[in-house]
Amino acid sequence: MKAFVHKGTDTFYTTVAEPKVAKGEVKIALKSAGLNHRDLKIPDRRGNINTELILGSDGAGTIEVVGEGVTGFEVGDEVIVNPSIGWYQNSDAPPEGFGIVGMPNHGTFAEKIVISAEQVEKKPEYMSWEEAGVFALSALTGYRALFTKGKLKTTDTVFIPGAGGGVATFMIQFAKAIGARVIVTSRDQKKREKALEIGADVAIDTASDWDEQLQQETIDLVIESVGAATFNRSLSVLKKGGKIVTFGSSTEDNVTINIRQFFYGQYQLLGSTMGSRQEFREMLGLMKDHDIHSEISTSFNLDRAKEAFHYLEHANQFGKVAIKID
């Protein structure tokens, strides 16, 4: 079968052996997959390893083979991959053994994947294949950050720096679905306009003076994923006693804060990552109830996955980048 892999110092499209199904597993003929920033970083994390790893965490397709002991699924079912491995019930932090599809085990940038049936959910009927293939990792990350960690309420205002990323596009829609007020930033005017189209109430230029722009706002919750470049700017617009939830760092990891200012402000700082199967299923319910769709920036065929990596690396997207497999 065809796949996009990392090996040695390179990533490339190639032919690999088709996986076999063991007890408790299913084989999915994939129709689409989604590219995440995690995929860009895996080659560096693996280093010069001379074995092929199929990249990709998100995917959707039809079940081709059902392994021994699997119940609830049958051949022909349309399904999505839940990339959160070994985390079933909501908890304060991931359990021991938690992992993510796509490393160290093979991922979704291939014609087929064999995976535990515990990692599979039925595809939302209202979604296209491209939409279904791209949302799982980003949407789950955003759902947990907003609701499990951030405790976002209908009466709250949430501030999300960086409106173009996949997680941000889902958070905008999730927050608006419950009636919260949403403020975002972007350097790109077109991205600010798109953010307003999908539900943001206010979209400001990242380069502007946030304190001045938002002086009339009361921000209850900040969702931070940029890191050092924006962390202290985000903290400065958060109300006293407010929450800041961080799940990523697209800029420098190390952040210096004025700790005295922080504790006098009675701020709350919370970390978040991915989410449990329980949260994943709750999220699917929210998406179905409010007809929430994946915002797709562009699509690439599997044999052009390297171009897709380049596209995402240069932050050209608003929303998700899809990989078409079928």
N, C-alpha and C positions, 0 to 999 in steps of 0.2 A: 504494500500500500504506500501511497505518497504521504510525506510528512515534512514539516519544517523543524529542523533540529539544531542543537548546539553540540559542537564537538571540537576539541582542541582550542583553537583561537578564532573560530569562525562559526557563523550560523548559515544554514543553507537548506534548500529544498532538495529532497532525495527520496529514494525508495527504502523502506524498512520492512522488517518482518511483521506480518499481521498478528496481533496479540491473541492468545487463547483464553478461554473463559474458565475460571475455577468456581468452586462452590461459593455461593453468596454474591456472585458477580453478574454483571450484564455486559453485553457488547453493544455499543451504540454506533450506528453509522451516522457520523456527524454531518450536518448541513451548514453550520455556521459556528464561528468562534469569535471571541472578543479579545482585543489586545489591551493589556494593562501596562502601566509603568513598571510593575514588578517584572514583566517579561524582558524589559530592556536591561534590567540590572542582573538578571540571572547569569548571563555569560561571564560577567566579572566575578560574581560570587562563586561560580564553579571553578574558574581558572582554567588552566590548560589540562583538562581531563579528556583522555582519549577514548571516551565512550559516548555514543550518541544519546542525547536526551531530547525527547519531543517537548517543545515548549508549549505554553498556553494553559490558562486556568479556567476560562469560561467557554462553554459550548452547549449546543443543542442539536438534537437529531432524533432518529427513530431507533428503537430497540431492535436489534437483529438476532441476538441470542440471549436466552435467559438461563442462567446457571442453576445448578442444583440447589434447592432450598430457598430460592427466591420466591416471595409471594407479593402480590399487589401489582405486578407488571407482567406484560405478555408481549410477544413479538408484534411489532408494528406500532406500539405505543410511542407517542410523541413526547419527548422528555427534555429536561434541562439538567445540566451538571451543577450540583452545589459544590463549589470549590473548597469549602471549609471541612477538613477531614478530622474526624474523631471528636467533634464538639457538638453534642446533641442537645443538652439542656442549658438554658441560659445560666450564666455564672459570672462572678466578678471578673474573672480572667480565664483564658483558655486552659483546659486541663492538660496534664502531661500527655504527650503523644499527639497533640494538635499539630496539624500540618495543612498545607495548601496544595491543591492539584497543580502539577507542573514542575515540581522539584521537591524531593528527589525522585519521585515517580513520574512516568510519562504523562504529558498533558494533552491538550485538545487541538493542537495545530496539526491535525492528521485526519485521514479519511475515516478512521475508526478509533475508538478508545474502549478499553475494558476497565471497568471500575466497579467498586462495591455498590450494590443496590442501595446501601444506606446513603450514598451520595447523589441519589437521583430523585428528581421530582417531576411530576407531570407538567408539561409545557402549558402555560396560560393560553387558552384557545384564542384570545383576541390578539395575540402578538404574532407578527410575521416571524419567519425563521431568523432573519437578521436581528430583529429586536430581541428575540429569545436567547440568541447566542451570545449577547454582549453584556447583559446587565448584572449577572449574579454577584460577582466579586464587588463591583463598585456599589451597587444598590445595597447589599448587605452591610458593607462598611459604613455607608452613610446612615442607614437605618439605626444601627447600634449607636453610632456617635450622637445622633439626634435624640433618640427616644430612650434607649437603655441607660446611656451615660449622661446625656444632656437633659433628660427629663423634660423635653420641650412640651409646652402647653399651648393651647389655642390662643391664650392672651399674651404670649411671649413674642419678643422680637429676636430673631437670630441673625447673626452677622457671619457671612461666609466669604473670606478673601479668596480670590481666584475663581472666577465663575465658569471658566471654560472646560475644566476637567470633568471626567465622567462621573465621579462621586458627587461633585457639586451640582451637576444637572439633576441628579436624582434627589439630592437633599432639598433643592429648591421646590421640586414637585411634591415631595413628602410633606414638607413644612406647610406649603399652601393647602395641601389636602386636608389638614386639620385646622386651617384657619389662622396660622401664625403669620406674623409680619416678617418679610425676608429682605435683607440688605446684602448686596454682593459687590465685589470689586473686579475690575479687569482693566488692563492697559489698552485693550482693543475695543474700539467703539462698537464694532459689529457684534462682538461677544456680549457687550453690555446690552445691546438691543435685543439679542437673542435671549439673554437671561430674563429680560422684562417680558418677552413673549411667552416664556414657559412658566411665569408666575412670580418672578421677583418684583417687589414693590419699589425698591430703590437700587440703582446700579451706578456706582461712582468710579471714577478713574483711580487706578491703583497709585498713580503718581501724585494725586491730589493730597491736600491736607485733610486727613480723616477726621481729626478733632474738630476742624472747622465745618467740614461737610456734614458731620453727624451730630452737631451740638444740640439739635432739637430732638434727637432720638434717645430712647432709653433701651439700651441693648442688654438683654437678659442672658444671652448665650452666644459665645463665639465658637465656631468650629474651625480649628487651625490645621492646615496640612502643608503650609508653605515652609515653615521653619524660621530660621534666624532672620530672614529678610523682612518678615512681617510680624513676628510674634509680639514684640513690645509695642508696635503700633496697634495691634489688635487689642492688647491688654489696656491700652490707654483709652479706648472708646467703650470698654465694658463697664457696666454700672458697678458700683460698690456692692460686694457680696455676690456678684455674678459668676457664672461658670465659663471656663474655657476648656474645650475638649480638643485634644490633638490626636491625630491618627497617622500623620505622615510628615515628611520633611523633604520637599523638593529642592530646598536650598540647604545651607549649612545646618548640620545636626545640632551643634552646640549653641545654646542660647544663654546669654547673660541677662539676668533680671535684677532689679533693685528689690531685694528680699524684704527690706523694711517697708517700702511702698506697697509690696504685695500683701504682707500680713496686716498692715493697717487698713488696707482696702477690703480685707476679709474675702479675698477672691478664692475660688475653688478651681484647681487644675486637675484634670482627669485625662488619663490615657485610654485609648481605644484601638482595637484592631479587629477587622473582620467581624465574625459573629457566629452564633450557634445555629443548629438546625431549627430549634424552636423559634428563634428570631427570624430565620429565613422564611419559615412558613407563615409567621405573622406578617412579614413584609409582603409576601405574595398576596395575602388577603387584602392588605391596604392597597396594593397596586391594582388588583382586580376591582375592588369596590369603587375606586376613583379613576379607573381607566387610565392609569399611568403608563406611558410608553417610554422606551429607550430613545434618547436623543442621539441619532447617529450622524457623525460628521462626514464620514466617507467609508467606502468599502474597497477591499482588495481581494483578488483571488488568492488562494493558498500559495500558488507558485510565485506570487509577488509579495510574499510576507516580508521580505527584507525591505521593500519599499515602504511597507506599512510601518515598520520599526523606525525608519528614517523620518517619516511623516510625524509620528507621535513624539519622537525625540526632540523635534524642533517646535513643539507646542503649537502646531497649526490647527488643532482640532477644537471644535465646540461639541462636547459630548464624547461619544464612543467611536472607536475605529473597529470596523467589522472585518472579519476574514471569511470569505465565502468558500465553502468546501465542496458542496454538492454541484 
